[in-house]
Amino acid sequence: MQSWAHLFIEQVRATSLLEWLAVLLSVAEVLLARANKVWLYPTGIASTLISVYLLLNVHLFAESLLNVYYVVMSVYGWYHWVKKRRLTPVKVSFATRREWVITLLIVFAGWGILYWLLARFTPSTVPLWDAWVSSTAWAGMWLLARRKVENWLLLNVSNLFAVPLLFHKNLAMFAVLTAFLFIVAIFGYLDWRKIAKEGKA
């Protein structure tokens, strides 16, 4: 345990200013999202662009690609917020059996394809791990776009594996941020489950 604490302290000391900035912007994004403020989008885009650069530097290529997807979705979300805010939002609900089949296809087919691409075409030292973290997050984001309760479960599977991966790559503050997001997702799941059950009543 002491060696882990020592390793963590050493990694925090070695954390670059860019990583600190990305983490602080990510925390600000979460707080702005909770407060339902449109500024969550530019803040999130800035954080994610920095993250792409940092993740590429440590050869986490699948996570970098995932973050590019987050940027695209953030731009879309920002546009949707500003231009179509008056439209009735899609209701929160539980995933159907068909949506679960698609979700599992995204997870396992995505994992296999990403692993093959990383192992064959990149110098990644953790292709299997990187691919798993990203494929489960892709599936979670697909469910999130459809406002399905289970999105939080998939995102937390991704977060659970991402924390040690980020420590392994000496991105300690990103690991701490991901642990924070893991906790947020637990509450997100509980809140959405309650909303979905009330909607069915």
Secondary structure, 3 states (H helix, E strand, C coil): CHHHHHHHHHHHHCCCHHHHHHHHHHHHHHHHHHCCCCCHHHHHHHHHHHHHHHHHHCCCHHHHHHHHHHHHHHHHHHHHHHHCCCCCCCCCECCCHHHHHHHHHHHHHHHHHHHHHHHHHCCCCCHHHHHHHHHHHHHHHHHHHCCECCHHHHHHHHHHHHHHHHHHCCCHHHHHHHHHHHHHHHHHHHHHHHHHHHHHC
